[in-house]
């Protein structure tokens, strides 16, 4: 195990513990409201949400609100090890089936390419780096999407998941913003769209 990999394991353990505690005690409503404002101010086009697992903040209330405004949405589907994620269209009431790692995926959704992604995470830092589950799926996905054109990646997390610095290597992709119940973090040095009204 490389030094960075070992540091990520230790950081992941600490962030998981903080996330469990926050999930049991914190109110997600301010994060959902801030997330909606940010997505609505972003580029038009499909939005990728996710089906929450474990102690992740559940973006479903925001996804339902966006669906009510006619926004096309999709959720990630794991295509295989060491491959980028695919995104299948999701809408309220669509048939869902169990996917890898326990997350639900649409049974027969159309494949979409999102222009905004709501990204789950284990930990994050103020520079915009995220710590995921260790599979590298979102890093590969964001690298591929960004090579084809602009895309906005918004991390959704509890404030307690913030770490001083995420151990990182050359493959790690930065988030454009991180939304928590304590507010929106916009990493320095990144171009950002308009602030929500």
VENKA-V818366 format. One record per residue. RES is the residue in one letter. SS is DSSP state (helix for helix, strand for strand, loop for the rest). PHI is phi as a letter, one per 20 degrees, with the letter a starting at -180 (NA if undefined). Layout:
# VENKA-V818366
res->RES ss->SS phi->PHI
res->RES ss->SS phi->PHI
This chain:
# VENKA-V818366
res->X ss->loop phi->NA
res->X ss->loop phi->f
res->X ss->helix phi->f
res->X ss->helix phi->f
res->X ss->helix phi->f
res->X ss->helix phi->f
res->X ss->helix phi->f
res->X ss->helix phi->f
res->X ss->helix phi->g
res->X ss->helix phi->f
res->X ss->helix phi->f
res->X ss->helix phi->f
res->X ss->helix phi->f
res->X ss->helix phi->f
res->X ss->helix phi->f
res->X ss->helix phi->g
res->X ss->helix phi->f
res->X ss->helix phi->f
res->X ss->helix phi->f
res->X ss->helix phi->f
res->X ss->helix phi->f
res->X ss->helix phi->f
res->X ss->helix phi->g
res->X ss->helix phi->e
res->X ss->helix phi->c
res->X ss->loop phi->e
res->X ss->loop phi->e
res->X ss->loop phi->f
res->X ss->helix phi->g
res->X ss->helix phi->f
res->X ss->helix phi->f
res->X ss->helix phi->f
res->X ss->helix phi->f
res->X ss->helix phi->f
res->X ss->helix phi->f
res->X ss->helix phi->g
res->X ss->helix phi->f
res->X ss->helix phi->f
res->X ss->helix phi->f
res->X ss->helix phi->f
res->X ss->helix phi->e
res->X ss->loop phi->e
res->X ss->loop phi->f
res->X ss->loop phi->f
res->X ss->loop phi->p
res->X ss->loop phi->f
res->X ss->strand phi->d
res->X ss->strand phi->e
res->X ss->strand phi->d
res->X ss->loop phi->a
res->X ss->loop phi->e
res->X ss->loop phi->f
res->X ss->loop phi->c
res->X ss->loop phi->l
res->X ss->loop phi->d
res->X ss->loop phi->f
res->X ss->loop phi->f
res->X ss->loop phi->e
res->X ss->loop phi->e
res->X ss->helix phi->g
res->X ss->helix phi->g
res->X ss->helix phi->f
res->X ss->helix phi->f
res->X ss->helix phi->f
res->X ss->helix phi->f
res->X ss->helix phi->f
res->X ss->helix phi->f
res->X ss->helix phi->f
res->X ss->loop phi->e
res->X ss->loop phi->n
res->X ss->loop phi->f
res->X ss->loop phi->f
res->X ss->strand phi->c
res->X ss->strand phi->b
res->X ss->strand phi->c
res->X ss->strand phi->f
res->X ss->strand phi->c
res->X ss->strand phi->f
res->X ss->loop phi->e
res->X ss->loop phi->q
res->X ss->loop phi->f
res->X ss->loop phi->m
res->X ss->loop phi->c
res->X ss->loop phi->f
res->X ss->strand phi->f
res->X ss->strand phi->d
res->X ss->strand phi->c
res->X ss->strand phi->d
res->X ss->strand phi->f
res->X ss->strand phi->c
res->X ss->loop phi->b
res->X ss->loop phi->g
res->X ss->loop phi->n
res->X ss->loop phi->f
res->X ss->loop phi->f
res->X ss->strand phi->d
res->X ss->strand phi->c
res->X ss->strand phi->f
res->X ss->loop phi->d
res->X ss->helix phi->g
res->X ss->helix phi->m
res->X ss->helix phi->n
res->X ss->loop phi->f
res->X ss->strand phi->f
res->X ss->strand phi->c
res->X ss->strand phi->f
res->X ss->loop phi->f
res->X ss->loop phi->b
res->X ss->loop phi->f
res->X ss->loop phi->f
res->X ss->strand phi->f
res->X ss->loop phi->c
res->X ss->loop phi->d
res->X ss->loop phi->f
res->X ss->loop phi->d
res->X ss->strand phi->c
res->X ss->strand phi->c
res->X ss->strand phi->e
res->X ss->strand phi->d
res->X ss->loop phi->f
res->X ss->loop phi->a
res->X ss->loop phi->e
res->X ss->strand phi->b
res->X ss->strand phi->b
res->X ss->loop phi->c
res->X ss->loop phi->f
res->X ss->loop phi->f
res->X ss->loop phi->n
res->X ss->strand phi->e
res->X ss->strand phi->d
res->X ss->strand phi->d
res->X ss->loop phi->d
res->X ss->loop phi->e
res->X ss->loop phi->o
res->X ss->loop phi->e
res->X ss->loop phi->m
res->X ss->helix phi->f
res->X ss->helix phi->f
res->X ss->helix phi->f
res->X ss->helix phi->f
res->X ss->helix phi->f
res->X ss->helix phi->f
res->X ss->helix phi->g
res->X ss->helix phi->f
res->X ss->helix phi->f
res->X ss->helix phi->f
res->X ss->helix phi->f
res->X ss->helix phi->e
res->X ss->loop phi->r
res->X ss->loop phi->f
res->X ss->loop phi->b
res->X ss->strand phi->d
res->X ss->strand phi->d
res->X ss->strand phi->d
res->X ss->strand phi->f
res->X ss->strand phi->c
res->X ss->loop phi->b
res->X ss->loop phi->f
res->X ss->helix phi->g
res->X ss->helix phi->f
res->X ss->helix phi->e
res->X ss->strand phi->f
res->X ss->loop phi->d
res->X ss->loop phi->g
res->X ss->loop phi->b
res->X ss->loop phi->e
res->X ss->loop phi->f
res->X ss->loop phi->b
res->X ss->loop phi->c
res->X ss->loop phi->f
res->X ss->loop phi->e
res->X ss->loop phi->f
res->X ss->loop phi->e
res->X ss->strand phi->e
res->X ss->loop phi->e
res->X ss->loop phi->e
res->X ss->strand phi->a
res->X ss->strand phi->c
res->X ss->strand phi->d
res->X ss->strand phi->c
res->X ss->loop phi->f
res->X ss->loop phi->e
res->X ss->strand phi->p
res->X ss->strand phi->d
res->X ss->strand phi->d
res->X ss->loop phi->d
res->X ss->loop phi->g
res->X ss->loop phi->f
res->X ss->loop phi->n
res->X ss->loop phi->d
res->X ss->loop phi->f
res->X ss->loop phi->c
res->X ss->loop phi->f
res->X ss->loop phi->f
res->X ss->loop phi->f
res->X ss->loop phi->g
res->X ss->loop phi->f
